[in-house]
């Protein structure tokens, strides 16, 4: 046994047998390149004319839902019944909209219109 190696070693790291220790790799050098001319500009494509821009209004951090969705259905029902409670909204839209969606959108509608 080589006792000198065990007693003089200050490091407690395990010794790898059979393979020499790897040296740290130096960081790669960054190549200095000359700036290239900017790419030629291309013409921007025009948006399709068939799509109409929907203007959403924001009030108190709440935006109105886009028309035609389940959220808009709840908002429209609430507009027609302004003094309704969340239970009445859920009952009125029972087969049309998920009850969780009714509850969330009722309180968003209420905050928007408060």
C-alpha positions in Angstrom: 0.0 0.0 0.0 1.0 3.5 -0.7 0.5 5.2 2.7 2.3 8.4 1.6 -0.4 9.2 -0.9 -3.1 8.8 1.7 -1.5 10.9 4.4 -0.2 13.7 2.3 -3.4 14.2 0.4 -5.4 17.2 1.8 -8.3 16.8 -0.5 -11.1 14.4 0.5 -12.4 14.0 -3.1 -12.5 10.4 -4.3 -9.7 9.3 -6.5 -10.7 8.1 -9.9 -8.8 5.0 -10.8 -7.8 4.2 -14.4 -8.5 7.6 -15.9 -6.4 10.7 -15.7 -8.0 13.9 -14.4 -9.4 16.1 -17.1 -8.1 19.6 -17.5 -10.7 22.5 -17.6 -11.5 23.6 -21.1 -10.7 27.2 -21.9 -13.6 29.4 -22.9 -14.1 29.7 -26.6 -12.8 32.8 -28.2 -15.4 35.0 -29.8 -14.8 35.7 -33.4 -14.6 39.3 -34.5 -16.8 39.8 -37.5 -17.4 42.8 -39.6 -20.9 44.1 -39.5 -22.9 43.1 -42.5 -25.3 45.3 -44.4 -28.9 45.0 -43.2 -31.1 42.6 -45.1 -33.2 44.3 -47.8 -36.6 45.3 -46.6 -39.6 43.4 -48.0 -43.0 44.8 -48.5 -45.3 44.1 -45.6 -48.4 42.1 -46.4 -51.7 43.8 -46.0 -54.2 42.4 -43.5 -57.2 40.7 -45.1 -60.0 43.2 -45.8 -62.7 40.8 -44.9 -61.9 40.8 -41.1 -63.5 43.7 -39.3 -61.6 45.1 -36.3 -63.4 44.5 -33.1 -63.0 47.4 -30.6 -62.8 46.1 -27.0 -63.5 48.6 -24.3 -61.6 48.2 -21.0 -63.0 49.5 -17.7 -61.5 48.9 -14.3 -59.1 46.4 -15.8 -61.8 44.3 -17.3 -62.3 44.0 -21.1 -65.6 42.9 -22.6 -65.6 39.5 -24.2 -65.7 39.1 -28.0 -69.1 38.5 -29.5 -70.4 35.0 -30.2 -68.7 33.1 -27.3 -69.9 31.6 -24.1 -68.6 34.6 -22.1 -70.5 37.0 -24.3 -73.6 34.9 -23.8 -73.4 35.4 -20.1 -72.7 39.2 -20.4 -75.7 39.6 -22.7 -77.9 37.7 -20.3 -76.6 39.9 -17.4 -77.3 43.1 -19.5 -80.9 41.9 -20.0 -81.2 41.1 -16.2 -79.1 43.7 -14.4 -80.4 42.9 -10.9 -79.9 39.1 -11.1 -77.9 37.1 -8.7 -75.2 34.5 -9.6 -77.7 31.7 -8.9 -80.2 33.2 -11.3 -77.6 33.5 -14.0 -76.6 29.9 -13.6 -80.3 28.8 -13.7 -81.1 31.0 -16.7 -78.2 29.6 -18.7 -78.2 26.1 -17.3 -78.1 24.2 -20.6 -76.2 26.8 -22.6 -73.1 27.7 -20.5 -71.0 25.9 -17.9 -71.9 27.0 -14.4 -68.3 27.9 -13.6 -68.1 30.2 -16.6 -71.4 31.7 -15.5 -70.1 32.5 -12.1 -66.7 33.9 -13.3 -68.3 36.1 -16.0 -71.1 37.3 -13.8 -68.6 38.7 -11.3 -66.5 40.2 -14.2 -69.6 41.8 -15.6 -70.6 43.1 -12.2 -67.1 44.6 -11.6 -67.1 46.1 -15.1 -70.5 47.7 -14.6 -70.1 48.8 -11.0 
